Amino acid sequence: MLALSRRKDEAIVINDDIEVTVIEIKGDQVKLGISAPKSVPVYRKEVYVQIQNSNKEAADSVDIKALNQLFGK
C-alpha cells in the first residue's frame, strides 16, 4: 500500500485519468472528491463488498446441470 500525505485542496492522480482530491477535513473525517471516467465504477468499500457478496451468492445459486440441459449440452 502506498501511503501519501495530502492537505485540503491537494490531490493525487491514478493512471492518468483518475484524480482524488481532499475536499474537506473535519476531525477524524476526510471528504474526498473523485474525478474518473464514467466507465470506471467508484464505490465506497462497504458497498463494493456487498455487491461482491451478492454476486457470489447469485453465482453459487445457479444450477449448472439445469443450464446445460436447457442449452443442450
C-alpha positions as CSV (number, residue, x, y, z in Angstrom):
1,M,0.0,0.0,0.0
2,L,1.2,3.5,-0.9
3,A,0.6,6.0,1.9
4,L,0.6,9.6,1.0
5,S,0.0,12.8,3.0
6,R,-2.3,15.4,1.4
7,R,-3.7,18.7,2.7
8,K,-7.1,20.3,1.8
9,D,-7.4,21.0,-1.9
10,E,-4.4,18.8,-2.7
11,A,-4.9,15.8,-5.0
12,I,-3.4,12.5,-6.3
13,V,-3.6,11.2,-9.8
14,I,-4.1,7.5,-10.6
15,N,-3.4,6.1,-14.1
16,D,-3.6,9.4,-15.9
17,D,-7.4,9.7,-15.7
18,I,-8.5,9.4,-12.1
19,E,-8.0,12.3,-9.7
20,V,-8.7,12.1,-5.9
21,T,-8.8,15.5,-4.2
22,V,-9.1,16.2,-0.4
23,I,-12.2,18.5,-0.3
24,E,-12.6,18.9,3.5
25,I,-11.1,17.7,6.8
26,K,-13.3,17.7,9.9
27,G,-11.8,16.0,13.0
28,D,-11.3,12.3,12.1
29,Q,-13.4,12.6,8.9
30,V,-12.0,13.4,5.4
31,K,-14.2,14.3,2.4
32,L,-12.7,13.2,-0.9
33,G,-13.7,14.3,-4.4
34,I,-13.1,11.7,-7.2
35,S,-12.9,12.6,-10.9
36,A,-12.9,9.5,-13.1
37,P,-14.2,8.5,-16.5
38,K,-17.8,7.2,-16.5
39,S,-16.6,3.8,-17.5
40,V,-14.7,3.5,-14.1
41,P,-17.1,2.4,-11.3
42,V,-16.3,4.2,-7.9
43,Y,-17.8,2.7,-4.7
44,R,-17.3,3.1,-1.0
45,K,-15.6,-0.1,0.1
46,E,-18.5,-1.4,2.2
47,V,-20.9,-1.0,-0.8
48,Y,-18.3,-2.8,-3.1
49,V,-18.1,-5.7,-0.6
50,Q,-21.9,-6.0,-0.5
51,I,-22.0,-6.1,-4.3
52,Q,-19.3,-8.7,-4.5
53,N,-21.1,-10.9,-1.9
54,S,-24.4,-10.6,-3.7
55,N,-22.8,-11.5,-7.0
56,K,-21.1,-14.5,-5.3
57,E,-24.4,-15.7,-3.8
58,A,-26.2,-15.3,-7.1
59,A,-23.5,-17.3,-8.9
60,D,-23.5,-20.0,-6.3
61,S,-27.3,-20.4,-6.6
62,V,-27.1,-21.2,-10.3
63,D,-27.9,-24.9,-11.2
64,I,-25.2,-25.7,-13.8
65,K,-26.7,-29.0,-14.7
66,A,-30.1,-27.4,-15.4
67,L,-28.4,-24.7,-17.5
68,N,-26.5,-27.3,-19.5
69,Q,-29.7,-29.3,-20.1
70,L,-31.5,-26.1,-21.2
71,F,-28.8,-25.3,-23.8
72,G,-28.5,-28.9,-24.9
73,K,-25.0,-29.6,-23.5
